Each structure stands twice: as structure tokens, then as C-alpha cells.
Amino acid sequence: MLAAKVMHAPDIVAELCWSDDPGYTAGYIASPCLGYVRFPLLKPLGECRGGRAFFVNANVDLDRLYRYLEKQVVLIDRVGRMLPDERWSA
């Protein structure tokens, strides 16, 4: 749900997210043009660092974006496009 909200935020190009849960290795990238792409092995098992990176347009109004992300209530009324898990080979 959070990825859906972020994808509809003003001036968002994409979001990269991975969990800080050491037992959860998955992460995702989401963007309005790609949808939601999950990566099941984005980090090693046991790693407790996680985070989010927001990619925005160059002329972003940060105050407007912050207000939307922090305060705007949204209603999700349907499931969007979800692509199958991506597997990377080393």
C-alpha cells in the first residue's frame, strides 16, 4: 500500500526499498511506468540495515511532496500491476 501511495506522489520517478528486518531479504523498486517489481534476494540474510530511496524530478516541490507523503490520506481501491520476482545471477 505504501508503494502505491508513493508511486502516485507528485514528482516521484521511482522508489527503491529494502527491509531492516534481518530475516527478510526481499526488496522492491516501484515506479509509475514499471509498477511494482519485487526482488526476493536484495540483501544477505542477517543484514539489519534497510531503507528507502526516493527518486524525484529535478524541479520537485519538496514541501508539496512531504505534505503528500506524510499527511495525505489515500484510498487504494484496486490492485495495480505487479511483475514476477526478478532473480539476479552473479
PyMOL Python script that loads the backbone (N, CA, C, O; Angstrom):
from pymol import cmd

cmd.read_pdbstr("""\
ATOM      1  N   MET A   1       0.810  -1.184   0.000  1.00  0.00           N
ATOM      2  CA  MET A   1       0.000   0.000   0.000  1.00  0.00           C
ATOM      3  C   MET A   1       0.861   1.258   0.000  1.00  0.00           C
ATOM      4  O   MET A   1       0.564   2.242  -0.678  1.00  0.00           O
ATOM      5  N   LEU A   2       1.935   1.195   0.781  1.00  0.00           N
ATOM      6  CA  LEU A   2       2.807   2.366   0.827  1.00  0.00           C
ATOM      7  C   LEU A   2       3.449   2.627  -0.534  1.00  0.00           C
ATOM      8  O   LEU A   2       3.567   3.779  -0.953  1.00  0.00           O
ATOM      9  N   ALA A   3       3.863   1.566  -1.227  1.00  0.00           N
ATOM     10  CA  ALA A   3       4.452   1.741  -2.560  1.00  0.00           C
ATOM     11  C   ALA A   3       3.439   2.362  -3.511  1.00  0.00           C
ATOM     12  O   ALA A   3       3.806   3.201  -4.334  1.00  0.00           O
ATOM     13  N   ALA A   4       2.177   1.971  -3.416  1.00  0.00           N
ATOM     14  CA  ALA A   4       1.139   2.546  -4.284  1.00  0.00           C
ATOM     15  C   ALA A   4       0.980   4.034  -4.001  1.00  0.00           C
ATOM     16  O   ALA A   4       0.852   4.832  -4.930  1.00  0.00           O
ATOM     17  N   LYS A   5       0.988   4.407  -2.743  1.00  0.00           N
ATOM     18  CA  LYS A   5       0.872   5.826  -2.401  1.00  0.00           C
ATOM     19  C   LYS A   5       2.065   6.604  -2.941  1.00  0.00           C
ATOM     20  O   LYS A   5       1.899   7.668  -3.539  1.00  0.00           O
ATOM     21  N   VAL A   6       3.259   6.079  -2.731  1.00  0.00           N
ATOM     22  CA  VAL A   6       4.468   6.771  -3.190  1.00  0.00           C
ATOM     23  C   VAL A   6       4.453   6.927  -4.709  1.00  0.00           C
ATOM     24  O   VAL A   6       4.823   7.985  -5.219  1.00  0.00           O
ATOM     25  N   MET A   7       4.034   5.894  -5.442  1.00  0.00           N
ATOM     26  CA  MET A   7       4.015   5.978  -6.913  1.00  0.00           C
ATOM     27  C   MET A   7       3.078   7.062  -7.419  1.00  0.00           C
ATOM     28  O   MET A   7       3.253   7.561  -8.531  1.00  0.00           O
ATOM     29  N   HIS A   8       2.095   7.430  -6.624  1.00  0.00           N
ATOM     30  CA  HIS A   8       1.152   8.464  -7.041  1.00  0.00           C
ATOM     31  C   HIS A   8       1.490   9.833  -6.470  1.00  0.00           C
ATOM     32  O   HIS A   8       0.756  10.797  -6.683  1.00  0.00           O
ATOM     33  N   ALA A   9       2.588   9.917  -5.754  1.00  0.00           N
ATOM     34  CA  ALA A   9       3.007  11.191  -5.173  1.00  0.00           C
ATOM     35  C   ALA A   9       3.503  12.128  -6.267  1.00  0.00           C
ATOM     36  O   ALA A   9       4.040  11.676  -7.279  1.00  0.00           O
ATOM     37  N   PRO A  10       3.325  13.435  -6.066  1.00  0.00           N
ATOM     38  CA  PRO A  10       3.792  14.393  -7.064  1.00  0.00           C
ATOM     39  C   PRO A  10       5.314  14.341  -7.221  1.00  0.00           C
ATOM     40  O   PRO A  10       6.054  14.351  -6.237  1.00  0.00           O
ATOM     41  N   ASP A  11       5.760  14.285  -8.463  1.00  0.00           N
ATOM     42  CA  ASP A  11       7.179  14.353  -8.833  1.00  0.00           C
ATOM     43  C   ASP A  11       8.001  13.120  -8.466  1.00  0.00           C
ATOM     44  O   ASP A  11       9.227  13.166  -8.560  1.00  0.00           O
ATOM     45  N   ILE A  12       7.376  12.029  -8.053  1.00  0.00           N
ATOM     46  CA  ILE A  12       8.114  10.788  -7.800  1.00  0.00           C
ATOM     47  C   ILE A  12       8.394  10.094  -9.126  1.00  0.00           C
ATOM     48  O   ILE A  12       7.491   9.913  -9.943  1.00  0.00           O
ATOM     49  N   VAL A  13       9.632   9.710  -9.336  1.00  0.00           N
ATOM     50  CA  VAL A  13      10.021   8.944 -10.525  1.00  0.00           C
ATOM     51  C   VAL A  13      10.072   7.454 -10.170  1.00  0.00           C
ATOM     52  O   VAL A  13       9.608   6.617 -10.944  1.00  0.00           O
ATOM     53  N   ALA A  14      10.635   7.123  -9.001  1.00  0.00           N
ATOM     54  CA  ALA A  14      10.732   5.726  -8.563  1.00  0.00           C
ATOM     55  C   ALA A  14      11.068   5.685  -7.079  1.00  0.00           C
ATOM     56  O   ALA A  14      11.501   6.675  -6.488  1.00  0.00           O
ATOM     57  N   GLU A  15      10.858   4.520  -6.501  1.00  0.00           N
ATOM     58  CA  GLU A  15      11.223   4.264  -5.114  1.00  0.00           C
ATOM     59  C   GLU A  15      11.956   2.929  -5.055  1.00  0.00           C
ATOM     60  O   GLU A  15      11.542   1.959  -5.689  1.00  0.00           O
ATOM     61  N   LEU A  16      13.039   2.884  -4.297  1.00  0.00           N
ATOM     62  CA  LEU A  16      13.760   1.650  -4.017  1.00  0.00           C
ATOM     63  C   LEU A  16      13.637   1.407  -2.518  1.00  0.00           C
ATOM     64  O   LEU A  16      13.893   2.308  -1.720  1.00  0.00           O
ATOM     65  N   CYS A  17      13.247   0.196  -2.133  1.00  0.00           N
ATOM     66  CA  CYS A  17      13.012  -0.082  -0.718  1.00  0.00           C
ATOM     67  C   CYS A  17      13.531  -1.462  -0.355  1.00  0.00           C
ATOM     68  O   CYS A  17      13.390  -2.410  -1.128  1.00  0.00           O
ATOM     69  N   TRP A  18      14.134  -1.573   0.830  1.00  0.00           N
ATOM     70  CA  TRP A  18      14.522  -2.872   1.369  1.00  0.00           C
ATOM     71  C   TRP A  18      14.334  -2.811   2.883  1.00  0.00           C
ATOM     72  O   TRP A  18      14.530  -1.769   3.508  1.00  0.00           O
ATOM     73  N   SER A  19      13.952  -3.942   3.453  1.00  0.00           N
ATOM     74  CA  SER A  19      13.573  -4.028   4.854  1.00  0.00           C
ATOM     75  C   SER A  19      14.782  -3.994   5.781  1.00  0.00           C
ATOM     76  O   SER A  19      15.879  -4.413   5.412  1.00  0.00           O
ATOM     77  N   ASP A  20      14.558  -3.482   7.002  1.00  0.00           N
ATOM     78  CA  ASP A  20      15.599  -3.543   8.035  1.00  0.00           C
ATOM     79  C   ASP A  20      15.447  -4.787   8.902  1.00  0.00           C
ATOM     80  O   ASP A  20      16.176  -4.954   9.880  1.00  0.00           O
ATOM     81  N   ASP A  21      14.512  -5.655   8.553  1.00  0.00           N
ATOM     82  CA  ASP A  21      14.325  -6.929   9.257  1.00  0.00           C
ATOM     83  C   ASP A  21      15.436  -7.890   8.819  1.00  0.00           C
ATOM     84  O   ASP A  21      15.523  -8.213   7.635  1.00  0.00           O
ATOM     85  N   PRO A  22      16.287  -8.357   9.742  1.00  0.00           N
ATOM     86  CA  PRO A  22      17.407  -9.220   9.353  1.00  0.00           C
ATOM     87  C   PRO A  22      16.976 -10.563   8.746  1.00  0.00           C
ATOM     88  O   PRO A  22      17.767 -11.214   8.065  1.00  0.00           O
ATOM     89  N   GLY A  23      15.744 -10.974   8.987  1.00  0.00           N
ATOM     90  CA  GLY A  23      15.255 -12.234   8.437  1.00  0.00           C
ATOM     91  C   GLY A  23      14.510 -12.081   7.125  1.00  0.00           C
ATOM     92  O   GLY A  23      14.018 -13.066   6.575  1.00  0.00           O
ATOM     93  N   TYR A  24      14.418 -10.859   6.614  1.00  0.00           N
ATOM     94  CA  TYR A  24      13.665 -10.597   5.380  1.00  0.00           C
ATOM     95  C   TYR A  24      14.620 -10.037   4.335  1.00  0.00           C
ATOM     96  O   TYR A  24      15.110  -8.918   4.487  1.00  0.00           O
ATOM     97  N   THR A  25      14.887 -10.782   3.298  1.00  0.00           N
ATOM     98  CA  THR A  25      15.910 -10.406   2.313  1.00  0.00           C
ATOM     99  C   THR A  25      15.350  -9.666   1.106  1.00  0.00           C
ATOM    100  O   THR A  25      16.116  -9.150   0.293  1.00  0.00           O
ATOM    101  N   ALA A  26      14.042  -9.607   0.976  1.00  0.00           N
ATOM    102  CA  ALA A  26      13.428  -9.023  -0.220  1.00  0.00           C
ATOM    103  C   ALA A  26      13.436  -7.501  -0.178  1.00  0.00           C
ATOM    104  O   ALA A  26      13.590  -6.882   0.875  1.00  0.00           O
ATOM    105  N   GLY A  27      13.267  -6.931  -1.344  1.00  0.00           N
ATOM    106  CA  GLY A  27      13.104  -5.503  -1.514  1.00  0.00           C
ATOM    107  C   GLY A  27      12.334  -5.278  -2.800  1.00  0.00           C
ATOM    108  O   GLY A  27      11.928  -6.233  -3.464  1.00  0.00           O
ATOM    109  N   TYR A  28      12.133  -4.023  -3.152  1.00  0.00           N
ATOM    110  CA  TYR A  28      11.401  -3.743  -4.386  1.00  0.00           C
ATOM    111  C   TYR A  28      11.806  -2.403  -4.968  1.00  0.00           C
ATOM    112  O   TYR A  28      12.376  -1.547  -4.290  1.00  0.00           O
ATOM    113  N   ILE A  29      11.501  -2.254  -6.211  1.00  0.00           N
ATOM    114  CA  ILE A  29      11.531  -0.960  -6.875  1.00  0.00           C
ATOM    115  C   ILE A  29      10.133  -0.744  -7.421  1.00  0.00           C
ATOM    116  O   ILE A  29       9.509  -1.667  -7.944  1.00  0.00           O
ATOM    117  N   ALA A  30       9.650   0.471  -7.297  1.00  0.00           N
ATOM    118  CA  ALA A  30       8.320   0.798  -7.787  1.00  0.00           C
ATOM    119  C   ALA A  30       8.384   2.129  -8.515  1.00  0.00           C
ATOM    120  O   ALA A  30       9.068   3.056  -8.081  1.00  0.00           O
ATOM    121  N   SER A  31       7.673   2.213  -9.613  1.00  0.00           N
ATOM    122  CA  SER A  31       7.587   3.463 -10.352  1.00  0.00           C
ATOM    123  C   SER A  31       6.285   3.468 -11.145  1.00  0.00           C
ATOM    124  O   SER A  31       5.726   2.411 -11.440  1.00  0.00           O
ATOM    125  N   PRO A  32       5.806   4.656 -11.485  1.00  0.00           N
ATOM    126  CA  PRO A  32       4.572   4.720 -12.258  1.00  0.00           C
ATOM    127  C   PRO A  32       4.664   3.973 -13.597  1.00  0.00           C
ATOM    128  O   PRO A  32       3.666   3.419 -14.058  1.00  0.00           O
ATOM    129  N   CYS A  33       5.833   3.952 -14.217  1.00  0.00           N
ATOM    130  CA  CYS A  33       5.941   3.286 -15.526  1.00  0.00           C
ATOM    131  C   CYS A  33       6.240   1.792 -15.416  1.00  0.00           C
ATOM    132  O   CYS A  33       5.858   1.031 -16.305  1.00  0.00           O
ATOM    133  N   LEU A  34       6.916   1.351 -14.348  1.00  0.00           N
ATOM    134  CA  LEU A  34       7.257  -0.065 -14.184  1.00  0.00           C
ATOM    135  C   LEU A  34       6.272  -0.830 -13.324  1.00  0.00           C
ATOM    136  O   LEU A  34       6.156  -2.049 -13.451  1.00  0.00           O
ATOM    137  N   GLY A  35       5.563  -0.138 -12.455  1.00  0.00           N
ATOM    138  CA  GLY A  35       4.741  -0.812 -11.469  1.00  0.00           C
ATOM    139  C   GLY A  35       5.610  -1.235 -10.303  1.00  0.00           C
ATOM    140  O   GLY A  35       6.562  -0.540  -9.947  1.00  0.00           O
ATOM    141  N   TYR A  36       5.286  -2.370  -9.708  1.00  0.00           N
ATOM    142  CA  TYR A  36       5.964  -2.869  -8.517  1.00  0.00           C
ATOM    143  C   TYR A  36       6.773  -4.088  -8.915  1.00  0.00           C
ATOM    144  O   TYR A  36       6.214  -5.072  -9.399  1.00  0.00           O
ATOM    145  N   VAL A  37       8.090  -4.036  -8.715  1.00  0.00           N
ATOM    146  CA  VAL A  37       8.970  -5.151  -9.060  1.00  0.00           C
ATOM    147  C   VAL A  37       9.670  -5.592  -7.780  1.00  0.00           C
ATOM    148  O   VAL A  37      10.432  -4.828  -7.188  1.00  0.00           O
ATOM    149  N   ARG A  38       9.410  -6.819  -7.359  1.00  0.00           N
ATOM    150  CA  ARG A  38       9.961  -7.356  -6.118  1.00  0.00           C
ATOM    151  C   ARG A  38      11.242  -8.138  -6.423  1.00  0.00           C
ATOM    152  O   ARG A  38      11.315  -8.886  -7.398  1.00  0.00           O
ATOM    153  N   PHE A  39      12.241  -7.947  -5.570  1.00  0.00           N
ATOM    154  CA  PHE A  39      13.496  -8.682  -5.654  1.00  0.00           C
ATOM    155  C   PHE A  39      13.602  -9.539  -4.395  1.00  0.00           C
ATOM    156  O   PHE A  39      13.786  -8.986  -3.311  1.00  0.00           O
ATOM    157  N   PRO A  40      13.495 -10.866  -4.491  1.00  0.00           N
ATOM    158  CA  PRO A  40      13.467 -11.704  -3.295  1.00  0.00           C
ATOM    159  C   PRO A  40      14.792 -11.746  -2.529  1.00  0.00           C
ATOM    160  O   PRO A  40      14.792 -12.038  -1.334  1.00  0.00           O
ATOM    161  N   LEU A  41      15.894 -11.470  -3.174  1.00  0.00           N
ATOM    162  CA  LEU A  41      17.204 -11.531  -2.512  1.00  0.00           C
ATOM    163  C   LEU A  41      17.960 -10.225  -2.725  1.00  0.00           C
ATOM    164  O   LEU A  41      19.007 -10.208  -3.372  1.00  0.00           O
ATOM    165  N   LEU A  42      17.438  -9.149  -2.190  1.00  0.00           N
ATOM    166  CA  LEU A  42      18.073  -7.845  -2.376  1.00  0.00           C
ATOM    167  C   LEU A  42      19.227  -7.630  -1.398  1.00  0.00           C
ATOM    168  O   LEU A  42      20.120  -6.824  -1.659  1.00  0.00           O
ATOM    169  N   LYS A  43      19.213  -8.342  -0.281  1.00  0.00           N
ATOM    170  CA  LYS A  43      20.274  -8.201   0.719  1.00  0.00           C
ATOM    171  C   LYS A  43      20.547  -9.558   1.344  1.00  0.00           C
ATOM    172  O   LYS A  43      19.709 -10.455   1.258  1.00  0.00           O
ATOM    173  N   PRO A  44      21.706  -9.726   1.973  1.00  0.00           N
ATOM    174  CA  PRO A  44      22.017 -11.015   2.599  1.00  0.00           C
ATOM    175  C   PRO A  44      21.180 -11.266   3.852  1.00  0.00           C
ATOM    176  O   PRO A  44      20.825 -10.330   4.569  1.00  0.00           O
ATOM    177  N   LEU A  45      20.874 -12.510   4.103  1.00  0.00           N
ATOM    178  CA  LEU A  45      20.171 -12.913   5.316  1.00  0.00           C
ATOM    179  C   LEU A  45      21.006 -12.500   6.524  1.00  0.00           C
ATOM    180  O   LEU A  45      22.216 -12.724   6.550  1.00  0.00           O
ATOM    181  N   GLY A  46      20.369 -11.901   7.515  1.00  0.00           N
ATOM    182  CA  GLY A  46      21.062 -11.443   8.714  1.00  0.00           C
ATOM    183  C   GLY A  46      21.405  -9.967   8.701  1.00  0.00           C
ATOM    184  O   GLY A  46      21.737  -9.403   9.743  1.00  0.00           O
ATOM    185  N   GLU A  47      21.330  -9.328   7.538  1.00  0.00           N
ATOM    186  CA  GLU A  47      21.638  -7.896   7.433  1.00  0.00           C
ATOM    187  C   GLU A  47      20.483  -7.097   8.047  1.00  0.00           C
ATOM    188  O   GLU A  47      19.328  -7.266   7.656  1.00  0.00           O
ATOM    189  N   CYS A  48      20.802  -6.229   9.006  1.00  0.00           N
ATOM    190  CA  CYS A  48      19.745  -5.471   9.676  1.00  0.00           C
ATOM    191  C   CYS A  48      19.570  -4.059   9.117  1.00  0.00           C
ATOM    192  O   CYS A  48      18.691  -3.322   9.564  1.00  0.00           O
ATOM    193  N   ARG A  49      20.396  -3.680   8.150  1.00  0.00           N
ATOM    194  CA  ARG A  49      20.218  -2.353   7.550  1.00  0.00           C
ATOM    195  C   ARG A  49      19.154  -2.411   6.469  1.00  0.00           C
ATOM    196  O   ARG A  49      19.046  -3.399   5.742  1.00  0.00           O
ATOM    197  N   GLY A  50      18.381  -1.364   6.367  1.00  0.00           N
ATOM    198  CA  GLY A  50      17.359  -1.249   5.336  1.00  0.00           C
ATOM    199  C   GLY A  50      17.108   0.226   5.066  1.00  0.00           C
ATOM    200  O   GLY A  50      17.727   1.090   5.688  1.00  0.00           O
ATOM    201  N   GLY A  51      16.224   0.507   4.164  1.00  0.00           N
ATOM    202  CA  GLY A  51      15.920   1.905   3.896  1.00  0.00           C
ATOM    203  C   GLY A  51      15.089   2.084   2.640  1.00  0.00           C
ATOM    204  O   GLY A  51      14.663   1.125   1.996  1.00  0.00           O
ATOM    205  N   ARG A  52      14.881   3.332   2.325  1.00  0.00           N
ATOM    206  CA  ARG A  52      14.142   3.725   1.125  1.00  0.00           C
ATOM    207  C   ARG A  52      14.920   4.820   0.416  1.00  0.00           C
ATOM    208  O   ARG A  52      15.533   5.681   1.048  1.00  0.00           O
ATOM    209  N   ALA A  53      14.883   4.771  -0.885  1.00  0.00           N
ATOM    210  CA  ALA A  53      15.436   5.848  -1.698  1.00  0.00           C
ATOM    211  C   ALA A  53      14.322   6.314  -2.621  1.00  0.00           C
ATOM    212  O   ALA A  53      13.729   5.514  -3.345  1.00  0.00           O
ATOM    213  N   PHE A  54      14.043   7.601  -2.592  1.00  0.00           N
ATOM    214  CA  PHE A  54      13.032   8.193  -3.464  1.00  0.00           C
ATOM    215  C   PHE A  54      13.747   8.937  -4.586  1.00  0.00           C
ATOM    216  O   PHE A  54      14.615   9.771  -4.330  1.00  0.00           O
ATOM    217  N   PHE A  55      13.391   8.644  -5.797  1.00  0.00           N
ATOM    218  CA  PHE A  55      13.933   9.320  -6.966  1.00  0.00           C
ATOM    219  C   PHE A  55      12.855  10.285  -7.456  1.00  0.00           C
ATOM    220  O   PHE A  55      11.722   9.886  -7.726  1.00  0.00           O
ATOM    221  N   VAL A  56      13.226  11.557  -7.566  1.00  0.00           N
ATOM    222  CA  VAL A  56      12.244  12.601  -7.871  1.00  0.00           C
ATOM    223  C   VAL A  56      12.673  13.412  -9.084  1.00  0.00           C
ATOM    224  O   VAL A  56      13.839  13.402  -9.479  1.00  0.00           O
ATOM    225  N   ASN A  57      11.710  14.112  -9.666  1.00  0.00           N
ATOM    226  CA  ASN A  57      12.003  15.033 -10.766  1.00  0.00           C
ATOM    227  C   ASN A  57      12.931  16.138 -10.279  1.00  0.00           C
ATOM    228  O   ASN A  57      12.942  16.474  -9.094  1.00  0.00           O
ATOM    229  N   ALA A  58      13.701  16.694 -11.192  1.00  0.00           N
ATOM    230  CA  ALA A  58      14.681  17.729 -10.846  1.00  0.00           C
ATOM    231  C   ALA A  58      14.028  18.974 -10.259  1.00  0.00           C
ATOM    232  O   ALA A  58      14.625  19.627  -9.403  1.00  0.00           O
ATOM    233  N   ASN A  59      12.837  19.316 -10.688  1.00  0.00           N
ATOM    234  CA  ASN A  59      12.183  20.541 -10.231  1.00  0.00           C
ATOM    235  C   ASN A  59      11.129  20.267  -9.159  1.00  0.00           C
ATOM    236  O   ASN A  59      10.132  20.985  -9.080  1.00  0.00           O
ATOM    237  N   VAL A  60      11.333  19.249  -8.342  1.00  0.00           N
ATOM    238  CA  VAL A  60      10.369  18.830  -7.332  1.00  0.00           C
ATOM    239  C   VAL A  60      10.102  19.941  -6.313  1.00  0.00           C
ATOM    240  O   VAL A  60      11.022  20.641  -5.889  1.00  0.00           O
ATOM    241  N   ASP A  61       8.860  20.090  -5.935  1.00  0.00           N
ATOM    242  CA  ASP A  61       8.464  20.968  -4.833  1.00  0.00           C
ATOM    243  C   ASP A  61       8.483  20.093  -3.578  1.00  0.00           C
ATOM    244  O   ASP A  61       7.515  19.386  -3.298  1.00  0.00           O
ATOM    245  N   LEU A  62       9.581  20.139  -2.828  1.00  0.00           N
ATOM    246  CA  LEU A  62       9.757  19.244  -1.688  1.00  0.00           C
ATOM    247  C   LEU A  62       8.709  19.439  -0.608  1.00  0.00           C
ATOM    248  O   LEU A  62       8.278  18.464   0.007  1.00  0.00           O
ATOM    249  N   ASP A  63       8.292  20.661  -0.363  1.00  0.00           N
ATOM    250  CA  ASP A  63       7.249  20.888   0.646  1.00  0.00           C
ATOM    251  C   ASP A  63       5.950  20.187   0.245  1.00  0.00           C
ATOM    252  O   ASP A  63       5.303  19.549   1.076  1.00  0.00           O
ATOM    253  N   ARG A  64       5.579  20.304  -1.010  1.00  0.00           N
ATOM    254  CA  ARG A  64       4.369  19.639  -1.512  1.00  0.00           C
ATOM    255  C   ARG A  64       4.513  18.119  -1.399  1.00  0.00           C
ATOM    256  O   ARG A  64       3.579  17.440  -0.971  1.00  0.00           O
ATOM    257  N   LEU A  65       5.670  17.586  -1.777  1.00  0.00           N
ATOM    258  CA  LEU A  65       5.907  16.147  -1.704  1.00  0.00           C
ATOM    259  C   LEU A  65       5.859  15.659  -0.259  1.00  0.00           C
ATOM    260  O   LEU A  65       5.219  14.645   0.019  1.00  0.00           O
ATOM    261  N   TYR A  66       6.517  16.353   0.665  1.00  0.00           N
ATOM    262  CA  TYR A  66       6.480  15.970   2.074  1.00  0.00           C
ATOM    263  C   TYR A  66       5.052  15.961   2.612  1.00  0.00           C
ATOM    264  O   TYR A  66       4.643  15.022   3.294  1.00  0.00           O
ATOM    265  N   ARG A  67       4.293  17.024   2.295  1.00  0.00           N
ATOM    266  CA  ARG A  67       2.899  17.080   2.762  1.00  0.00           C
ATOM    267  C   ARG A  67       2.114  15.870   2.267  1.00  0.00           C
ATOM    268  O   ARG A  67       1.361  15.257   3.024  1.00  0.00           O
ATOM    269  N   TYR A  68       2.297  15.531   0.989  1.00  0.00           N
ATOM    270  CA  TYR A  68       1.571  14.388   0.435  1.00  0.00           C
ATOM    271  C   TYR A  68       1.975  13.094   1.141  1.00  0.00           C
ATOM    272  O   TYR A  68       1.114  12.334   1.587  1.00  0.00           O
ATOM    273  N   LEU A  69       3.271  12.844   1.243  1.00  0.00           N
ATOM    274  CA  LEU A  69       3.742  11.583   1.825  1.00  0.00           C
ATOM    275  C   LEU A  69       3.404  11.465   3.309  1.00  0.00           C
ATOM    276  O   LEU A  69       3.073  10.377   3.781  1.00  0.00           O
ATOM    277  N   GLU A  70       3.483  12.556   4.039  1.00  0.00           N
ATOM    278  CA  GLU A  70       3.274  12.496   5.480  1.00  0.00           C
ATOM    279  C   GLU A  70       1.828  12.687   5.920  1.00  0.00           C
ATOM    280  O   GLU A  70       1.430  12.140   6.948  1.00  0.00           O
ATOM    281  N   LYS A  71       1.035  13.442   5.176  1.00  0.00           N
ATOM    282  CA  LYS A  71      -0.284  13.837   5.664  1.00  0.00           C
ATOM    283  C   LYS A  71      -1.465  13.393   4.801  1.00  0.00           C
ATOM    284  O   LYS A  71      -2.573  13.231   5.313  1.00  0.00           O
ATOM    285  N   GLN A  72      -1.249  13.197   3.516  1.00  0.00           N
ATOM    286  CA  GLN A  72      -2.359  12.916   2.604  1.00  0.00           C
ATOM    287  C   GLN A  72      -2.930  11.522   2.827  1.00  0.00           C
ATOM    288  O   GLN A  72      -2.202  10.531   2.778  1.00  0.00           O
ATOM    289  N   VAL A  73      -4.224  11.451   3.069  1.00  0.00           N
ATOM    290  CA  VAL A  73      -4.918  10.171   3.180  1.00  0.00           C
ATOM    291  C   VAL A  73      -5.237   9.691   1.768  1.00  0.00           C
ATOM    292  O   VAL A  73      -5.694  10.472   0.933  1.00  0.00           O
ATOM    293  N   VAL A  74      -4.997   8.412   1.499  1.00  0.00           N
ATOM    294  CA  VAL A  74      -5.331   7.855   0.185  1.00  0.00           C
ATOM    295  C   VAL A  74      -6.171   6.588   0.374  1.00  0.00           C
ATOM    296  O   VAL A  74      -6.069   5.903   1.392  1.00  0.00           O
ATOM    297  N   LEU A  75      -6.987   6.301  -0.611  1.00  0.00           N
ATOM    298  CA  LEU A  75      -7.797   5.092  -0.619  1.00  0.00           C
ATOM    299  C   LEU A  75      -7.328   4.232  -1.781  1.00  0.00           C
ATOM    300  O   LEU A  75      -7.393   4.655  -2.936  1.00  0.00           O
ATOM    301  N   ILE A  76      -6.858   3.036  -1.484  1.00  0.00           N
ATOM    302  CA  ILE A  76      -6.435   2.083  -2.509  1.00  0.00           C
ATOM    303  C   ILE A  76      -7.654   1.219  -2.816  1.00  0.00           C
ATOM    304  O   ILE A  76      -8.162   0.521  -1.939  1.00  0.00           O
ATOM    305  N   ASP A  77      -8.119   1.267  -4.058  1.00  0.00           N
ATOM    306  CA  ASP A  77      -9.355   0.542  -4.384  1.00  0.00           C
ATOM    307  C   ASP A  77      -9.169  -0.568  -5.413  1.00  0.00           C
ATOM    308  O   ASP A  77     -10.142  -1.191  -5.837  1.00  0.00           O
ATOM    309  N   ARG A  78      -7.917  -0.816  -5.816  1.00  0.00           N
ATOM    310  CA  ARG A  78      -7.667  -1.923  -6.743  1.00  0.00           C
ATOM    311  C   ARG A  78      -6.193  -2.294  -6.699  1.00  0.00           C
ATOM    312  O   ARG A  78      -5.349  -1.515  -6.257  1.00  0.00           O
ATOM    313  N   VAL A  79      -5.903  -3.508  -7.170  1.00  0.00           N
ATOM    314  CA  VAL A  79      -4.519  -3.976  -7.244  1.00  0.00           C
ATOM    315  C   VAL A  79      -3.948  -3.534  -8.584  1.00  0.00           C
ATOM    316  O   VAL A  79      -4.555  -3.755  -9.631  1.00  0.00           O
ATOM    317  N   GLY A  80      -2.787  -2.916  -8.542  1.00  0.00           N
ATOM    318  CA  GLY A  80      -2.122  -2.481  -9.767  1.00  0.00           C
ATOM    319  C   GLY A  80      -1.256  -3.584 -10.345  1.00  0.00           C
ATOM    320  O   GLY A  80      -1.360  -4.750  -9.966  1.00  0.00           O
ATOM    321  N   ARG A  81      -0.401  -3.186 -11.270  1.00  0.00           N
ATOM    322  CA  ARG A  81       0.466  -4.138 -11.952  1.00  0.00           C
ATOM    323  C   ARG A  81       1.595  -4.591 -11.036  1.00  0.00           C
ATOM    324  O   ARG A  81       2.340  -3.764 -10.510  1.00  0.00           O
ATOM    325  N   MET A  82       1.723  -5.893 -10.845  1.00  0.00           N
ATOM    326  CA  MET A  82       2.837  -6.479 -10.098  1.00  0.00           C
ATOM    327  C   MET A  82       3.530  -7.462 -11.012  1.00  0.00           C
ATOM    328  O   MET A  82       2.908  -8.389 -11.531  1.00  0.00           O
ATOM    329  N   LEU A  83       4.808  -7.260 -11.207  1.00  0.00           N
ATOM    330  CA  LEU A  83       5.582  -8.149 -12.057  1.00  0.00           C
ATOM    331  C   LEU A  83       6.109  -9.311 -11.229  1.00  0.00           C
ATOM    332  O   LEU A  83       6.219  -9.193 -10.009  1.00  0.00           O
ATOM    333  N   PRO A  84       6.437 -10.432 -11.868  1.00  0.00           N
ATOM    334  CA  PRO A  84       7.006 -11.552 -11.109  1.00  0.00           C
ATOM    335  C   PRO A  84       8.336 -11.184 -10.480  1.00  0.00           C
ATOM    336  O   PRO A  84       8.989 -10.231 -10.905  1.00  0.00           O
ATOM    337  N   ASP A  85       8.739 -11.945  -9.460  1.00  0.00           N
ATOM    338  CA  ASP A  85      10.042 -11.741  -8.832  1.00  0.00           C
ATOM    339  C   ASP A  85      11.139 -11.727  -9.876  1.00  0.00           C
ATOM    340  O   ASP A  85      11.121 -12.511 -10.825  1.00  0.00           O
ATOM    341  N   GLU A  86      12.096 -10.829  -9.693  1.00  0.00           N
ATOM    342  CA  GLU A  86      13.293 -10.786 -10.542  1.00  0.00           C
ATOM    343  C   GLU A  86      14.403 -11.528  -9.826  1.00  0.00           C
ATOM    344  O   GLU A  86      14.592 -11.350  -8.623  1.00  0.00           O
ATOM    345  N   ARG A  87      15.131 -12.345 -10.540  1.00  0.00           N
ATOM    346  CA  ARG A  87      16.277 -13.062  -9.971  1.00  0.00           C
ATOM    347  C   ARG A  87      17.540 -12.570 -10.662  1.00  0.00           C
ATOM    348  O   ARG A  87      17.622 -12.552 -11.890  1.00  0.00           O
ATOM    349  N   TRP A  88      18.504 -12.178  -9.876  1.00  0.00           N
ATOM    350  CA  TRP A  88      19.786 -11.730 -10.421  1.00  0.00           C
ATOM    351  C   TRP A  88      20.779 -12.871 -10.298  1.00  0.00           C
ATOM    352  O   TRP A  88      20.796 -13.583  -9.293  1.00  0.00           O
ATOM    353  N   SER A  89      21.586 -13.040 -11.297  1.00  0.00           N
ATOM    354  CA  SER A  89      22.649 -14.049 -11.199  1.00  0.00           C
ATOM    355  C   SER A  89      23.989 -13.337 -11.141  1.00  0.00           C
ATOM    356  O   SER A  89      24.202 -12.329 -11.814  1.00  0.00           O
ATOM    357  N   ALA A  90      24.872 -13.865 -10.343  1.00  0.00           N
ATOM    358  CA  ALA A  90      26.187 -13.235 -10.166  1.00  0.00           C
ATOM    359  C   ALA A  90      27.180 -13.787 -11.162  1.00  0.00           C
ATOM    360  O   ALA A  90      28.341 -13.378 -11.167  1.00  0.00           O
TER     361      ALA A  90
END
""", "prot")
cmd.dss("prot")
cmd.show_as("cartoon", "prot")
cmd.util.cbc("prot")
cmd.orient("prot")
